[in-house]
Every structure is written in structure tokens, then in C-alpha cells.
Amino acid sequence: MGRQKRKQMKPRRLSKRKTEADRADQHDLYQKSVQAPEADIEFFTKVFEAQRGRAPLRMREDFCGTAYFSTEWCKSDPKRTAVGVDLSAETLQWGREHNLAEAPDDVRARVELIEGDVRSAHDVAPAELTCAMNFSFCVFKTRAELLEYFRAARAGLVEDGVFFCELYGGMEAIQEVEDHREVEGFTYIWQQARYNPIDHSTLCHIHFEFEDGSEIRKAFTYDWRLWTIPELRELMLEAGFREVRVYWEEVEDEEDSDPNTDELTGTGEYVEVTEVENQESWLVYIAAFV
Ligand SMILES: C[S@@+](CC[C@H](N)C(=O)[O-])C[C@H]1O[C@@H](n2cnc3c(N)ncnc32)[C@H](O)[C@@H]1O
């Protein structure tokens, strides 16, 4: 008797129940995890008003992605307008269909989105304030590229305009670490996967984990150069800005900080500094004044 032919296995029906990861929207998770436009807007307005004696109205958001910041900017004052620039048509479209679609008509009418390179000249009215959030300029890995970007940012500003960006650093920034943080029903994970001391390139990923055990690995990946504050200052001055200031987060007094960790607790208030104590990790705002 010949060998009995094995029954063809019926393809297993995949469970119809979608996991939390299946149902999640990566742009929505990103916005909830790493963007806080209201706090940024309050800080930028405070610095601009102190230096220029008026509130800024016209804002340009470079690397705007989903234009979350631009939308919130226009919501913050009916006289405010925004232009957002980003290379990704897909991300801009998500922003139109979500952030802008959900905004009141008058807000939507004051946000203009441009699909293009932040280093190119765009045919838009100059901004009083330009911002580049979440370290996006670190995509430029050479001095020449970053200088070209800062020149373009400078050229897109009015004659007393201000450029704001953020930078992170510290001893921990060059270590291969994973940082987990609980956000509204999911875990946000920032992974520093690689750092090369020869050229300061760093490869970082954002992952998300959910309560049902599902996850989205490498939802976003960044191949960056980790710049230093003095390098940015020098390039900004070379690009034609007159003055550069660094704003560092104040920390709670030691008795108010968590006694179970060595970590200092930030107050959320940023102050201008020229000298600070070294820290494991830090995040600063840098302002360049035309
Ligand atoms: C880290 S995300 C920033 C998203 C958001 N604006 C934020 O503050 O979190 C970087 C964005 O920069 C865009 N980008 C990268 N290189 C660019 C370039 N040369 N010109 C314009 N946009 C660029 C990407 O498409 C992406 O949307």
C-alpha cells in the first residue's frame, strides 16, 4: 500500500479580530507621543514678544509633517497664519484629512501646506517666526547641507524674524538605549539603535506597544547626525543670523525631585543660559535672531 497522501491542510483562517496595533494610526500615535504644540507656541510667543515687543502672527513650520503645530498655531489667535513645508506628500495629506479637516473653517483657511524641500525657496510671504521641531534638521549630515538649510530659513524670515529649533544631547544621547513611556493607552518607545563617534551619525527608531500585547516596530526611523550646540550656533551665525540663544529647562529643587531615582525633575520652564552643569540627557530650544 502506497503511502497515504497527506491531507492538504486547509489554510488556517486568520483571526478576524484586529489587534490594537492593526487599528492604530501611526501619525496619531506620533502626535500624542512627541508633540506638544501648545507649550511650544506659548514659549515661542513669550521669547518673541520679549525681544521684538509684539506677538508673532506669521509662522512657518519647516518639516511640518502632519501640520499639527501649524493648525494649533492658527487656532491660538484668529490673526495668525501658517505655512508648513514637508517633503512627504503622504504625511501632508494625512494632516489635511485629520488635523485640518477637524479644525474650524477659518483656521483651515489660514494654513497653507507646501510639498517641497525646506532648503528651496518657496513663493510664500516671509515669516516672523520659523520653527523646525523634533530635531528634524538632523537629517542634514554635513556642514554644507545644514548651512544651506539655515540660509534658507534666514532668507524666509522678515527682517526681525526669529528661528526656533530643538536639540537633544547629553551622555545618554550617544548610548544604545531604549526609553519607554506610557501615553494614553499605549507605550511609546524611543530606541537609539546606533551611534558612530567618527561622524556622530545616529540611527533611532520609534516603536509602539499596546495593552493587548500587539506592537508596531519601527513605526518611524531616523538616520541623523547628532549635532552639538556650538556647531549649530556657529552655522546659524554663518548663515546670517545676528544672535543665537540657548534655553535650558529649569529643574525642581532636589527636595522636590523623585527620591527613588537620581533624575532631576524638569519644571517645563525654559530659561536662557550660557553655562550649565553637565547632565545625562537634555533637550534645549535654540533661538536664532535675524
Ligand atoms: C521628525 S519628522 C517631524 C514631524 C513634526 N513636524 C514634528 O515636529 O514632530 C521629520 C519630517 O521631516 C520631513 N523631511 C525630511 N527631510 C526634509 C526636507 N529636506 N525638506 C522638507 N521636509 C523634510 C519628513 O518628511 C518628516 O515629515
The ligand as an SDF file (V2000), in Angstrom:
LIG
                    3D

 27 29  0  0  0  0  0  0  0  0999 V2000
   10.8150   64.0770   12.6920 C   0  0  0  0  0  0  0  0  0  0  0  0
    9.5160   64.3930   11.5000 S   0  0  0  0  0  0  0  0  0  0  0  0
    8.8870   65.8850   12.1690 C   0  0  0  0  0  0  0  0  0  0  0  0
    7.3840   65.8820   12.2480 C   0  0  0  0  0  0  0  0  0  0  0  0
    6.7620   67.0140   13.0450 C   0  0  0  0  0  0  0  0  0  0  0  0
    6.8910   68.2840   12.3880 N   0  0  0  0  0  0  0  0  0  0  0  0
    7.2910   67.1440   14.4560 C   0  0  0  0  0  0  0  0  0  0  0  0
    7.5950   68.2530   14.8800 O   0  0  0  0  0  0  0  0  0  0  0  0
    7.3750   66.1720   15.1890 O   0  0  0  0  0  0  0  0  0  0  0  0
   10.5060   64.8630   10.1340 C   0  0  0  0  0  0  0  0  0  0  0  0
    9.7400   65.3400    8.8710 C   0  0  0  0  0  0  0  0  0  0  0  0
   10.6960   65.9960    8.0190 O   0  0  0  0  0  0  0  0  0  0  0  0
   10.3650   65.7260    6.6600 C   0  0  0  0  0  0  0  0  0  0  0  0
   11.5850   65.9980    5.8770 N   0  0  0  0  0  0  0  0  0  0  0  0
   12.7690   65.3320    5.8850 C   0  0  0  0  0  0  0  0  0  0  0  0
   13.6600   65.9540    5.0790 N   0  0  0  0  0  0  0  0  0  0  0  0
   13.0470   67.0540    4.5770 C   0  0  0  0  0  0  0  0  0  0  0  0
   13.4530   68.1080    3.7080 C   0  0  0  0  0  0  0  0  0  0  0  0
   14.6860   68.1620    3.1990 N   0  0  0  0  0  0  0  0  0  0  0  0
   12.5620   69.0670    3.4120 N   0  0  0  0  0  0  0  0  0  0  0  0
   11.2930   69.0310    3.9210 C   0  0  0  0  0  0  0  0  0  0  0  0
   10.8560   68.0620    4.7640 N   0  0  0  0  0  0  0  0  0  0  0  0
   11.7140   67.0800    5.0860 C   0  0  0  0  0  0  0  0  0  0  0  0
    9.8670   64.2900    6.6810 C   0  0  0  0  0  0  0  0  0  0  0  0
    9.0360   64.0330    5.5840 O   0  0  0  0  0  0  0  0  0  0  0  0
    9.1210   64.2370    8.0260 C   0  0  0  0  0  0  0  0  0  0  0  0
    7.7470   64.5180    7.8600 O   0  0  0  0  0  0  0  0  0  0  0  0
  1  2  1  0
  2  3  1  0
  2 10  1  0
  3  4  1  0
  4  5  1  0
  5  6  1  0
  5  7  1  0
  7  8  2  0
  7  9  1  0
 10 11  1  0
 11 12  1  0
 11 26  1  0
 12 13  1  0
 13 14  1  0
 13 24  1  0
 14 15  1  0
 14 23  1  0
 15 16  2  0
 16 17  1  0
 17 18  1  0
 17 23  2  0
 18 19  1  0
 18 20  2  0
 20 21  1  0
 21 22  2  0
 22 23  1  0
 24 25  1  0
 24 26  1  0
 26 27  1  0
M  CHG  2   2   1   9  -1
M  END
$$$$
